[in-house]
Amino acid sequence: MDCSGTHQDTARAHLGGQAQSDVRWATEKNRIRDAEHRSSSVSDETQGLFAVSLASEDEARVASATRDIFGIDVRVSDKAETIDFIRRRIMARQHTKFSFVNAHTANLGWSNASFRNTLKRFEVLADGVGVDIGSKLLHGAPFPDNLNGTDFIPALLDGIETPLKVALFGAKPGVADEACRKLAANFPQHEFVVLGHGYLSAEQSRGVLATLDPVKPDILLVAMGNPMQEQWIADHCSADNCVTAFGVGALFDFIAGRVTRAPEWVRRFRLEWIYRLCLEPGRLWRRYILGNPRFLLRVLMQKFGVRPK
């Protein structure tokens, strides 16, 4: 359904100085991405030549502008560069998957080889103070910007003036619909559509896919939490049904007002995780009280040559 509730018919830091292992991770990721690029089709020969050129340019850029955090290649680029990168992908109709990695996501990648391998098919963006600390300890510098999805996705929508079709999928029933209405009010240049909530049976999920194919959004936002959303995107998203796909976690809850953001001064000091812990201690204490020290320990392990298995 669209935001009004009606149904739609078709509903950066070069690698010089980094370890050779970082290059191997980037090389493997490039091999996978190259295979995906070759499978993408474009509407005419001129656009196709432009897209191939863009793909080659960006593959070279990825190899020289990522940092290895627990075997996950995290892009080194600021907000403006990242928005421009995504805009060019969309304009060239180059299918690209995106994920946001914070300390919790990196911990999942350390302990889950399957998830870590799945992320090789994604452009991974730096999210939060944890990965900044990790980058500083492992690579000598923090990431240029905090590209957390809650702030970055609205900035992306605001930064692209060309009208886009944006689809929302996931979260609890009703949350995506409310988020959709607010996004449509804030970014009227774009078209927003809800594919469904994230609590679906296998049969209902197939229905979402049937709706996604004809909609073929420029941006697909999937809110299921890690690692489920990334796995869903990897399994179901391709150039055939969307241009870009993002795993966005609790984004819809924040936009819809179901979960409150920390005050601006708390965010400025990068302490929003403490605010969220105070709001939801029962759900988040393991992630932060146990997960943050575990993340720092694993950063030290990587620094001294221990790699995730």
Secondary structure, 3 states (H helix, E strand, C coil): CECCCCCCCCCCCCCCCCCHHHHHHHHHHHHHHHHHHHHCCCCCHHHHHHHHHHHHHHHHHHHHCEEEECCEEEECCCHHHHHHHHHHHHHCCCCEEEEEECHHHHHHHHHCHHHHHHHHHCEEEECCHHHHHHHHHHHCCCCCCCCCHHHHHHHHHHHCCCCCEEEEEECCCCHHHHHHHHHHHHCCCCEEEEEECCCCCHHHHHHHHHHHHHHCCCEEEEECCCCHHHHHHHHHCCCCCCCEEEECCCHHHHHHCCCCCCCHHHHHCCCHHHHHHHHCHHHHHHHHHHHHHHHHHHHHHHHCCCCCC
